[in-house]
């Protein structure tokens, strides 16, 4: 990042001029460095929701919302999703490059062996009522991990950072599966080191005690390679997304010096919101409410009525003003699942009709209301027989690596400071 030029601001009350450097990144808009603005002027800048504020500098993820572009460490998301596994994407986010074959094998094996959680932590789940939402128990159980690894508060060496990252990355799927099985009131299934990261998570959700699996119509266990591929792709697409709400929370908690697992747990809590990670659950709830393809036109009319507060879920995005690149990938994946697994559910038919209208209707096109990742991910997860209560925990599993990478980058940045926004006071 370099200083290219400056911007002059004029206070018209006093005709005083202030000059601030303009900083150029490697991609995206330049930024005006206003770190001395309050000292110079005695004023704050006002930017609710941080819509025009760069809160940090980062080398991890880049988004161009106008072009519909997403890159991890410079690599387009399309290339990663189509040609690389989720674990390769994880290695990339942590290390800044893709692994070679030997590195990927070692990384995979370490995560398999770290997937087990402390035995006594299993009893934490019994403190929650039957039917507790998996996100509630998942968040609490991740916070509890900080008591088992309390010495990992001040990390110094790269090895210590790597150990912390690998541990939480490996254990989150186990905790999520345990949270789900507690929600159902059925026995927990321990990790199986013979299974890959994504297949192991599906097995911990679906298996009977003894790792016995229900047989499909073909006489084989009911986790198919296509299902593993689909969920692995969803994990990759969720892995990181620049300075979104939950990542900002993780960085903010990191700035206080809190335990890294507490920062991750805070991110989980933020992700649970309907406007963030909980959006795909809301998509399925809305499709279920619509009920039939015959009702779609009426709900589209309601969405376009300015006097009706009904809004279609899964359309538009805070950053993307073009088609969400992750949504394009999931659209292809949805069509593949539909064809190869012979899926054509009622919800898929409703979604397809909504998509058809929205992509051709001037009302939606002129407002950049394209289907986003939540629109397709909820449909795909439903097709994989995953209940809607697990949609956001699955988002958590995918996003954990992004939170870890962002947390690590913040902690290693010598310029990092405690987060402390200011305000425009309007009270008495």
ZITA-V415797 format. One record per backbone hydrogen bond with DSSP energy under -1.0 kcal/mol. NH is the residue of the N-H (numbers start at 0). CO is the residue of the C=O. E is the energy in kcal/mol with one decimal. If there is no record, write none. Layout:
# ZITA-V415797
NH_CO_E + NH_CO_E
This chain:
# ZITA-V415797
1_23_-1.2 + 3_21_-2.0 + 6_19_-3.0 + 8_17_-3.3 + 10_15_-2.9 + 13_10_-1.1 + 14_10_-2.5 + 15_10_-1.0 + 17_8_-2.9 + 19_6_-2.7 + 21_4_-3.8 + 22_30_-3.1 + 23_1_-2.4 + 30_22_-2.4 + 32_20_-2.8 + 33_31_-1.1 + 36_33_-2.1 + 39_35_-2.6 + 40_36_-2.8 + 41_37_-2.6 + 49_46_-2.4 + 61_70_-2.3 + 63_68_-2.2 + 67_63_-1.2 + 68_63_-2.3 + 70_61_-2.4 + 71_74_-2.2 + 72_59_-3.6 + 74_71_-2.6 + 76_69_-2.6 + 79_75_-1.7 + 80_76_-2.8 + 81_77_-1.9 + 82_78_-2.0 + 83_79_-1.8 + 88_84_-1.8 + 89_85_-2.4 + 90_86_-2.5 + 91_87_-2.3 + 92_88_-2.4 + 93_89_-2.1 + 94_90_-2.6 + 95_91_-2.7 + 103_99_-2.5 + 104_100_-2.0 + 105_101_-2.4 + 106_102_-2.5 + 107_103_-2.6 + 108_104_-2.5 + 109_105_-2.3 + 110_106_-2.1 + 111_107_-2.2 + 112_108_-2.0 + 113_109_-1.6 + 120_117_-1.3 + 121_118_-1.4 + 122_119_-1.1 + 123_120_-1.1 + 124_121_-1.0 + 126_123_-1.5 + 127_124_-1.5 + 131_128_-1.7 + 135_132_-1.1 + 136_132_-1.5 + 137_133_-2.4 + 138_134_-2.2 + 139_135_-1.9 + 140_136_-2.4 + 141_137_-2.1 + 142_138_-1.9 + 143_139_-2.2 + 144_140_-1.2 + 145_142_-1.4 + 146_143_-1.8 + 148_144_-1.6 + 151_148_-1.6 + 160_156_-2.0 + 161_157_-2.5 + 162_158_-2.4 + 163_159_-2.2 + 164_160_-2.5 + 165_161_-2.8 + 166_162_-2.2 + 167_163_-2.2 + 168_164_-2.3 + 169_165_-2.1 + 170_166_-2.0 + 171_167_-1.9 + 174_170_-2.6 + 175_171_-2.7 + 176_172_-2.5 + 177_173_-2.6 + 178_174_-2.5 + 179_175_-2.0 + 180_176_-2.4 + 181_177_-2.4 + 182_178_-1.9 + 183_179_-1.7 + 184_180_-1.3 + 185_180_-2.5 + 194_191_-2.1 + 199_195_-2.8 + 200_196_-1.4 + 201_197_-1.9 + 202_198_-2.4 + 203_199_-2.5 + 204_200_-1.4 + 205_201_-2.3 + 206_202_-2.9 + 207_211_-3.4 + 210_207_-1.2 + 215_219_-3.5 + 218_215_-1.8 + 221_213_-1.8 + 227_223_-2.0 + 228_224_-2.5 + 229_225_-2.5 + 230_226_-2.5 + 231_227_-2.6 + 232_228_-2.1 + 233_229_-1.9 + 234_230_-2.4 + 235_231_-2.1 + 236_232_-2.5 + 237_233_-1.5 + 238_235_-1.1 + 243_241_-1.5 + 247_243_-2.5 + 248_244_-1.9 + 249_245_-2.4 + 250_246_-2.6 + 251_247_-2.3 + 252_248_-2.8 + 253_249_-2.5 + 254_250_-1.8 + 255_252_-1.3 + 256_253_-1.6 + 257_252_-1.2 + 262_258_-1.8 + 263_259_-2.1 + 264_260_-2.3 + 265_261_-2.1 + 266_262_-1.8 + 267_263_-2.0 + 268_264_-2.1 + 269_265_-2.1 + 270_266_-2.4 + 271_267_-1.3 + 272_269_-1.2 + 275_272_-1.8 + 277_272_-2.4 + 278_275_-1.4 + 281_277_-1.4 + 282_278_-1.8 + 283_279_-1.8 + 284_280_-2.0 + 285_281_-2.2 + 286_282_-2.6 + 287_283_-2.4 + 288_284_-1.8 + 289_285_-2.5 + 290_286_-2.0 + 294_291_-1.6 + 295_292_-1.4 + 298_294_-1.6 + 299_295_-2.5 + 300_296_-2.2 + 301_297_-1.7 + 302_298_-2.2 + 303_299_-1.5 + 307_304_-1.9 + 315_369_-2.8 + 320_64_-1.9 + 327_323_-1.6 + 328_324_-1.5 + 329_325_-2.2 + 330_326_-2.3 + 331_327_-1.7 + 332_328_-2.0 + 333_329_-2.9 + 334_330_-2.1 + 335_331_-2.0 + 336_332_-2.6 + 337_333_-2.5 + 338_334_-1.9 + 339_335_-2.9 + 340_336_-2.3 + 348_344_-1.9 + 349_345_-2.3 + 350_346_-2.7 + 351_347_-2.6 + 352_348_-1.9 + 353_349_-2.2 + 354_350_-2.8 + 355_351_-2.3 + 356_352_-2.0 + 357_353_-2.8 + 358_354_-2.2 + 359_356_-1.2 + 360_356_-2.1 + 364_360_-2.5 + 365_361_-2.7 + 367_364_-1.5 + 368_363_-2.9 + 369_367_-1.5 + 371_313_-2.5 + 375_371_-1.1 + 376_372_-2.7 + 377_373_-1.5 + 379_375_-2.6 + 380_376_-2.8 + 381_377_-1.9 + 382_378_-2.1 + 383_379_-1.6 + 384_381_-1.8 + 385_380_-2.4 + 389_386_-2.2 + 390_387_-1.4 + 393_389_-2.0 + 394_390_-1.7 + 395_391_-2.5 + 396_392_-2.2 + 397_393_-2.1 + 398_394_-2.8 + 399_395_-2.0 + 402_398_-2.3 + 403_399_-2.5 + 404_400_-2.5 + 405_401_-2.7 + 406_402_-2.9 + 407_403_-2.9 + 408_404_-2.4 + 409_405_-2.2 + 410_406_-2.6 + 411_407_-2.0 + 412_409_-1.1 + 415_412_-1.8
